[in-house]
Amino acid sequence: MAAWLARLSLGDAWYGMYSRLLRTKPVGSMGRGADDLTEMAEGSAVGLAKVLTTVDLVSLGVGSCVGTGMYVVAGLVAKAMAGPGVILSFIIAAVASILSGVCYAEFGVRVPKTTGSAYTYSYVTVGEFVAFFIGWNLILEYLIGTAAGASALSSMFDSLANHSISNYMITHLGTLRGLGKGEDTYPDLLALFIALLVTAIVALGVRNSVGFNNVLNVVNLVVWVFMIIAGLFFLSASNWEGGRFLPYGWSGVMQGAATCFYAFIGFDIIATTGEEAKNANTSIPYAITASLVTCLTAYVSVSVILTLMVPYNLIDGSAPLMEMFAVHGFMWGKYTVAVGSIAGLTVSLLGSLFPMPRVIYAMARDGLLFRFLTHVSALTHTPALACVVSGSFAAVLALLVSLRDLIEMMSIGTLLAYTLVSVCVLLLRYQPDKDTDTHQFISEEDVDDIKHQDFGDGPTKDDNIMMDGSDPEGSSSYPTGGTEGEGDDSGFHTGPASLMKRLLGGHYYTLRLRLGMPDSSARPTPASGRIVTRCTLSLFFMSFLFWSTIIFGVEQGSGAGAVFSGLMATLMVGSLAKLLILIIQQPESKLKLPYMAPCVPFVPATAILVNSYLMLKLSALTWARFTIWCLIGLLIYGCYGVWHSSLEMNAREQQAHASSYQRYDDNLDDSFAPDDDVYPQEPDDRPYQGWSTQFLYSKIKCLLLDRFKTKKIVTNFKSDTRVKKLNCDKLTKPKICVSRIHKEE
């Protein structure tokens, strides 16, 4: 018997922890004003300032991408991977980025309070553990980007000084052979100083740092125009002739696309600043689209000029755009490009450092990281403490780790974040419109009673619909300005039906019938939402399995193994298609937002497939470093975050409040009598929650503990005069009424 009880206790404890990992944050809590920040921030009485315009957001997005992409990645990919085919690599990478960008844009509109970017999105839809995992790896990517930007700027100054800086450091400070690959790795004090300087600029305030960013972007724009015009005088079409356009074949182009994707990482900075944007609903989608198009134009134009001016095998790997003018003896052009390189790399450094403290701030505000990091400066209205801490860590990385090692720590965390955002789009588009407003704490002793409930969320309006078949209030919507469309035939659940009608003509309705798509008036239910959830998660995992089979079985395999892998991949394609068909057969939410990702579920599904492929193209060393960083994050979450989460604190407060009325049984009046009408009929501002499971369970437990002594359980709060006197008949939680009556007596 004791062994059985021990196993039961262990199972209950595991179930309680499992529910904590899957609890989600209500969408409604994301739409509150900045005043809510004052409740969480320590030593602060202010929120983040709303000062960013659409132009500022576009400038941040372009600046965070163009610097390293134009001055570093273009030459690297052209020389070692794709040759002049780098143009195609950039286009393919841009398509992959746009697929994720439109999903980011929808979330920026759906949840405008997006200080934490993909972290916030996943917290709303996927769960707390996944949200922490994504946020933790976004911090890693921003740390690496900041350190790499500082190190690249240091190398640029060193190159302009004919390597006198590095020679001086090696002579007087020595080398760091244990940390870098080569013996010439040295303590980069200049990179340390640059990182600390940019940290100070960001900490001074959003308005100041954005203004500095805009100035550098103007300089970079002028230099870009200069390179295009001046380069026209040195072009040679022979560099593309005789098979030189694709010297490494399409395999090199695809490998280059995986690397070029790094050049587009940074548009998510726009989403992280949603809480500081003046008009997030319109500014965020426009800024993401405009920044990606601008970056693609810059990369393609520079790649064309570079590969037509210099043969791909003679391109300088460290400073390609500077040296392409030096090859033709145009030294004045070289130094002009050097000015633009410094400006562009500085903006990229600023773009990496700018969102990092805001992700840390959002996680600390939710209790997943240490609360002292939520301090907002009353002078600058920025998360100053989080900025200083993160910038200092990045400066230490720039000091001790070589640029080559930093570049190898690529974008695996960011790619995973982009993939999760695409997953979240699918989940929210096909879920019933609801706004969770409570989080029930699951204690070990309550496990058996509540295992049938959804994790992390209290009973919602949709639960009441399932119980009694009625919907007194109609469909609700998220408090983000969206409206519910009526009678809108949203072909393929993607937005305006006219687009699909124009493309398919008379075959549009025939295709809808053959695919089994629901009528336009159909609404999602909890059952259809669960189907989409299962299909989406299966799509996520199967995409990794599919590309693993292609890369490691077909491309790198041979003989019978490659043939078998090809057959398996073919079967997986059919399974992926079946999953998509199952998704489009489910009704979509009628909630209308100022911006919605087009062609759902096809665009998010394609983004998942493309991002998973790029992740699997990264090196084993990158995966090893990624694993180590994740283990550190798991230690922090397991020892601190899961127990200090805001949802955990709220649930414990509710649990303590629930225990306060369990002692009231002896004082209950026998006049309380049950009847069938247990739901208040009066309309309320929020969806009615019905009976609390914990309330009924606590009463039953009291009966058992007192050996079945005669006790009464309150089952109807409308029939008693004391309830009406205390105005309890409009309340949604019976325990509040009991507590009020107890206090009155």
N, C-alpha and C positions, 0 to 999 in steps of 0.2 A: 504493500500500500504506500509506504514511504517513497519507494522508488518511482511508483506511478505519479505521485504528487510532485516529485522533483522534476520528472520529465514534463509534466503539465506546466509547472512554473517556468521551466526553461523555454517551452514553446510559447507561452504567453509573453515572456520578456522579448523573445525574438519578434513576435508579431507586433508588439508595441514599437520596437525600433524600426521595423519595416514600414509601419504607418508613418513614422516621423520622416523617413527618407522620401516618401511619396507625397507629403502634404504640399499643397500649392498655395500661392498667394492670390487673394481675390483681385480680380481685375479692377473692381471698384476702388480698392485702396490705392491704386496707382493714379487715379484721377484727382486726388485731393490737391489742395493748394500747397504752396510752399510753406504755409504756416505749420504743417505737420512736421516739417524738419526740425522745428524748434523743440519738439517733444523728445527727439532722439539725439540731437547734437549736444555734446557736452561743452559747456563754456561758451555757448553761442545763443543768441536770441534772434538770429536772422536766417533766412534761407538763401538759396542761390539766386543771383540776380538774372532777370530776363532781359538780356541786352543784345543777343545775337540776331542779326538780320539774315535774310536769305543769302545775300552776297557774302556775309561772313562765313556762313556754313559752306558755301561753295568753295571759298578760299581755303578753309580748313581742309576740306576733302581733297582738293587739288594739291595743296601744298604737302599733305601727308603722303601722297603717292608719287608725285612727279620727281622729287629730288633723287632718290635712290634708283627709281625706275629709269630715268632718262640718262643720268650721269654714270651709273654703275651697271645695271642689269642689261641694258641694250648692248653694250660692248661685250660683256661676258658671254651672253647667249650667242651673239653673232660669231664670236671667235671660236668657241669651244663646242657649240651644240648644233646650231641651225644654219650658220652662214647668213646670206641675205634672206633666207627663210624665216629669220627672226620677225619679219613683218607679219607672216602668217601666225607665228607663235603668239605675238601680242594680240592679234585679232581673236584667236581661240581663247586666250586667257581672259580677254575682255568679255567675251560671250559668257564664260563661266562666272565672271564677277557680276555681270548684269543680272544673271539668274538669281544670284544670292542678293543682289542689291534691291531688286523689286520686292523680295520678301522682307528685307530690312525696312523698306519704305512703308509697307503696309503695317508693320508692327510699330513703326514710329508714329503712325497716325492712330492706330488702335490703342496704343498705350503711350501717350505723349510724354508721360513722366518717366523718361528712359535714361536716367543718369547712368544706369548700369549696362546699357546696350543689350547684347545677347544674354547676359546674365539675367536681366529683368524679364526678358521674353520667356526664357525657359522656366523661370520661377513661377510665372503665371500659368503655364500650360503643362510642363513636364513634371516638375517636382523640385523639392528643395535640394536633394542630393545632386541631381543633374545640374541644377542652377549653380551650386557651389563649384562643381567640377568645371563647368564652362567659364565661370568668372575667374576661377583660379588660373586657368590656362590663358585667358585673355591678359591677365596680369603678367604672365610669363612672356607673352608675345610683345607686350609694350615695353617690358624691361629690356628684352633683347633688342628691340627696335631703337630704343633710346641709347643703349650702350653702343650699338653698331653705328648709329648716326654720329655720336661723339667721336668714336674711333675713326670713322671715315673722314670726318672733318680734320681730325688731327693728321691723318695720312695726307690729305690734300695740302695742308699748310707745309707739311714736311717735304712734299714733292716740289712745291714752289720754292722752298728754301734749299733745294738740291740735297735733301736728306741730311742736312746739318743737325736738325732737331733730334732725329733718331740716333745719329752717331754720338751726339753729346750725351743722351740718356744712357746708351750702352756703355760709354766710356766711364761715366761717373756713377751710374747706379747699377750696372750689370744687367744680366738677362734673367728671365723667368723660364727656365727650361722645363720645369715640371708642369707648367700651366699651358704652354703653347706647343704647337707642333715643331716649330723651328727654333734654332738657337738664337735667332735675332729678336725673339719676343722680349720686350722690355717693359718696365713700369711706365705706362703712358700718362704722365702727369698732365700733359696738355689735354688729353681726352677727359681726364678727371675734372679739370678746370672748366672745360666746355660744358660738360653735363651739369655741373653745379650752377654755372651761369644761366643756362636755359631753365633750370629748375627755379631759380630766383625770379626769372621773367614770368614764368607761368604762375608762380605763387603770388605775384604782385596783383593779379586780378585778370578776369576774363577780358575785360575791355582793353587793358593794356597789352596782353599777350596776343589777342586777335589783331589789334592794330599793328603790332610788330610783325605778325604773320602776313598781313596784307601788304605791308611795305616790301617785304622780301619776295612775295609772289609777283609784285609788279616788276622788280628787278629781274626775276627769273623769266618772266614773260618777254621782257625786252631782249634778253640774251637769246632766248629761243627764236624769236623773230630774226635776230641777227644771224644765228647759225644757219637758218633756212635760206636767207637771202645770200649771205656770203658763200655758202656751200654750193650754190648753183653755178659758180664760176669754176669749180674744180671737179665737176662730175665726169665720170668715165663709164659709158655703157658696157664696156668690155668686162667690167667686174661682175656682170650678171650673165654673161654669155658662156657658151660651152659647158653647160651643166653646173655652173657655179652658183646658180640661185638656190639649189637644194643639194649642197655637197654631202650632207649627212642623211639625205632622204627624209621621208615622212616620219620615220622614227625619231630623227633629230628634232623635227619640228614639234612633235608631241612632247618630247623631253624638254625642249625649250619652253613650251607652253606652261608646263608645270613650274618651271623656274620663273617665267614671266608673271605668273599669278602673284608672286611676291610683290611685283611692282604695282598691283592694284589693291593690295591690302592697305587699308587706311580709310576707305570710305565709311567704315563703321564709326569713325570718330564723329560723323554727323549725327548718328543715332544716339551716341552717348551724351550729346549736348542738348537733347530734346527739352530738358527741364529749364535750360537757359535760353531757349529760342523764343523770340517774341510771338511767333505764330507757328507752332510746331506742326499743325495739321497740314499746312500747305508748304511750308519751307522745307521740311525733311525730304519728302519724295522728290521735289524739284531739285534740291541740292545734290542728292545722291545721283540722280540721273545726269545732271549737268556735269558733275565732277568726273564721273566715269567716261562720258563722251569726250570731255576736254583732255583727260589723261590719255585716252586711246589716240586722239588726234596728235598729241605731242609725241607719243612713242613711235607711231607709224612714220610720221614725218622725219623725225630724227634718225630712225633706222634706215629709211630710204637714203638720206643724205650721207650717213656714215658708210653704208655698204657700197655706195656709188663713188665716194671719194677715195676709199682705201679698200684694197682687197681684203676679204674676210680673214685670211690667214696672217695678215700683217697688222691687224687691229691691236692697239695697246690695251691690255686687260685691266690695268689699274686706272688709267685716265683716258679713255678712248676719245671723248669729244674734244679734249684739250689737244691731244696729240695728232688728231686728224688734220688740224690746221698746221701744226708744226711739220708734218711730213711734206707739205707743199710750201714750206718756208714762210708761211703767213703767221709770224710770231705775235703780231698785234692781235690777231684773231684768237690765238691761244690764250693770251692773258685776259681778253674779254670773256672768253668762255670760263676761265678760272673764277672770275667774279660771279658769274651765274652759277657755277658749281657750288661755291661757298654759300650763296643765297639759297639755292635749292636744297642742299643737304641740311642747312640750318632749319628750313621750313619742315623738312621731313623729320628732323629731330624733334622739333616742336610738336609735330603731328603725332609722334609716338608718345611723348611725355604728357600731352594735354589730356587724353582720355584716361590714362592710367590712374591718377588719383580719384577720378570720378567713379571708376569701377570699384576701387577700394572703398570709397565713401558709401556707395550703394550697398555693398556687402556688409560693411560695418554697421550701417543704419538698420539693416535687417538682423543684426546680431550674429552673423556667420563669421565675421572677423571681429577683432577687438574693438570695443565701443569707443575708445578714445580717438580712433581714427575718424570719427564723425564730426570732429571739431570744424566749424566753419568760421573763418575770420570775419569779425564784425567790420573790419576796415575794407577788405577786398572782396568779401562775399564769395570766397572760393574755399574748397576743402584744403586749407593751407597745410595742416599737419600731415594729411595723407600725401600731399604733393611733396613735402620735404622728405618724408620717409622713403617713398618710392624713388624719388630722384636721387637720393643718397645711395640706395642700393644699386641703381643703374650706373652711377658714377664709379662705384667700386668695381663693377663688372668691366666698365670701360678701362679702368686702370690696370686690371690684372689679366684680362683675357684678350687675346689677339683678335683682330678684325676677321681673320679667316675662320677662326672657331665660332665667332658670333654669327657669321653669315650661314654657317652650316646648321645652326639651330633655327631652322626655317619656320614655317608657318603651320605646323601640324595642329597646334591649339586653336588658331584662328579658323582653319578649315573645318575643324570639328564644330566650332561655334557657328559658322555659317550653315553647316549641315543641320544643326539643331534648330536654327531659326526656320529653315525650310520645313522641318518636321512640325514645328509649332504652327506654321501657316495651315498645314493640312489639318492639324488637330482642331484649331479654333474655327476654321471655315465650316466644319461639319458637325460641330457640337451644338446642343440646344443652347439658346440664348439664355444665359443665367448669370447671376452675379452672386457669388458666394460671400456671405457676410459673417460666417462663424467658423471656427476651427475647434473641433472637439478634441480634447486631450484623451489619449487612449492609455489608460493605466493598466497594469498587469491584472488587477482584480476585475477590470471591466471588459476584458478581452472577449470572453465567451458571449457576452451579450451584444457586442457591436461588430462582430466579424462580418456581418452582412452589409455594413455601411461602406460607402466609398472612403478611401483614405484621404485625410487632410481636410475634408469639407463636411460641414454640417448639412442637414436636410435642406433641400432647396425646393423651389416651386415645382420643378419637374418631378420630384419625388411625390409631391401631393397630387400632381396630375395622374401619376401611375396608380396611386392609391384609390382616388375617388373618381377619376376620369374627367374632372372639371378643371377649367382654367379661368378663374374669375377675373384675372387681371390682363389676359392676353399675353403676348410675348413681351419679354423685357429686353432691354438692350444695354450694352455697356455704356457707362457714363463718360463717354469720350466724344460725344457729339455726333455719333452715328445715328442713322435713322433706319427704320425697317421698311423695306420695299414691299409693295403689294402688287401681286399680279404681274410680276416681272419675270418673263421667260428668260432666264439667264443661261443661255445655251452653254452646255458643258460646265455649268456652275462657275463661269469665269468672268462675268461682268456683262457688258452689253451684248444681247443676243444678236443684234444686227451684224456684228462682226462675223460670227459663224454663219449666219444666214447668207451674207454676201459671198463668203468663201465656198459654201456648199450648195447654195441655190436650192433647187427643189429636193435635193437629197437630205436636207437638214432634218426634217421631221422623220423621214424613213430611218435615218441613222439613230435618232433618239429612241425610236421604238425597238430597233434591233439590239441596241445596247442595254435596253431595259432601264433607261434613265427615268427618274421620277417626274411627275407632273410639276409644273412651276409653282403650284399652290401647296405642295408638300412641305412639311416642316420637319427638321431633325428631331429625333427622340433620343432618350438615353440609350436605347438599344442600337439605333443606327450610329450613334456616336461611338459606342464600344466597337462596332464593326470597323469603323474607320481607324480607330486607335490601334486595333490589332493589325490591320492591313498596313498602316504606316510604319509601325515598329518592325513588321516583317520585311517591308521594303527597305528599311534602313539597314538591317543586318544582312539581308540577301544581297544588297548592292556591294558590300564589302566581300562577301563570299564569291560573288560573280567576278569582280575584278581580280581577286586573288587567283581564281581559276584561270583567267585570261593571262595575267602577267606571269605567274609562276608556273602554270601548267602548259599554256599554249605557246607564249612567246619564248620562254626559257626552257621549255621541255622539248623532247624529241621522240620520234618513233611512236610506239603504241600509247605511251603516256600522253603525248600531245593530242593524239586522236581522241582518246578517252576524255581528256579535259575539254576538248572542243565539243563533244557530245553533251557533257555535263553543262557547259556554258549555254548551249542551245536550249536545253531543258529549262535552265534558269531564266532565259529570256521569256519563255512562255509563262513561267510563274510570275515574273515581274509584270507582264501584260495582264495576267489574270487579276493581280492585286489592284492594278489601276482601274480595271473594269469594275471590280467590286466597290471601289471608292466612288466612282462617278455614278453608280447606281443608287447611292444614298442621297437623301435630300440635303441641300446646303442651307446654311443659315441665311435668313433674309436681311440680316443687319447690313446697312449700307454705310460705307465710310467715305471720307473725302478722297481717299486713294485706296485702290484694291489691286493686289497682284493679278496680272492677267493669266488666263489659261490655266487656272487651278483645276485639277491637280497636276497637270503636265509640267508646268514650269517648276514647282517645288520638287517634283520627282526627278526631273532632269538635273536640277541643282544637286540633289542628294547623290545621284550617280556620278556626276562630274567631280564633285568634291571628294567623294570616297576614292575615286581613281587617282586624283592628285595626291591624296594622303598616302596611298600605297606606293607612290613613286618616290617618296622620301626615303632617305637612307636609314639603315638599321641603327646607326649611331644617333640619329635624331629620335627614333623611337625609344632608344635606351634612355636618353636624357629626358624625354617626355615622361617616361615611366618613373624616373627618380623624382621629378618635380611633382607628379601626381601623388606619390607616396607621402611626400612632405605635406601636401594639401590634405590628404586623408587623415593624417595625424592631427592637424589643426582642427579639422571638422569634427572628428570623433571625440577629441578631448575638450573642445570648447564650443564650436559652432552649433552642434546639434542640441546642446543643453542651454545655450543662451540665445537661440533664435527668437525673434519677436513672436512668431507663431507659437513657440513653446511657452514663452512667458504669458501670452494671452490665454493659452489653453490651461496652464496651471492656475491662473487667476480664476477662470471659469470653474475649474475643479474645486478650488477652495470655496468659491461661492456656493457651489452645489452642495457641499458638505454642511453648509451653515443652516440649511433648512431641514436636514434629516432628523433633527432633534424635536421637531414641532409636532410629531404624530400624536403625542399624548394630549395636546391642547386643541385638537381639531374638534369642531362641532359636528354632532351626528346629523345635523340638518343637511349636510352636504350629501347629495344623492347623485348617482351617475345617470346619465341619459345618453342618447345616441348622438346628440349634437355637441361634439367636442371641439369644433372649430369656430372661432369667432367669425361672425358674418360681417362685422364692420370693416370697411376698406382701410388699408394701412399704407404707409409710404413705402414699405418694403414687402417682399413676398413673405406670406405667412409660413412659419417654420413647423407648425403642428406640435404634437406632443414631443417632449424631450425623452429620448430613450433612457438617458441617465436618470431622469426623474422617476420614471416607472421602475427602473431597475433598483434604485436606492430604496424605494418603498417596499418592494418585494424582499430585498435583502434584510430590511428591518424586521419584517414579519418572521423571517426564518431565524434570525439571530435571537429574537425574543421568544422563541419556541411557540410560534403561532398564537401569540396573545392577540386578543381582539383589537384591531386597529382599523382606522378608516383612511383611505387614500383619496385625496381630492381628485375627482375626475371631471368636474365641470365647474368653471369659474364664473359662469354667467348667471347662475341661478341664485347665488348667495348675495344678500344685501350688503355684506361687508366688502365684497369684491366690487360692487357698483359704487360704493361709497369711496373706495380707494382708487377708483378709475382703473381697475386692473383688467376690465373686460376687453380693452383694446391692445393689451400686451400680447406678445407672441410667445413668451416663455413662462410657463406655469410657475416655475420656481420663484420668479420675482414676485408674483402674487402671494405665494405662500409666505415669503419673507416679509412682505409688507403687512400681511394680516398678523403674523407673529409679532412684529414690532409694535403694531397698534394695540394688541392685547397685553 
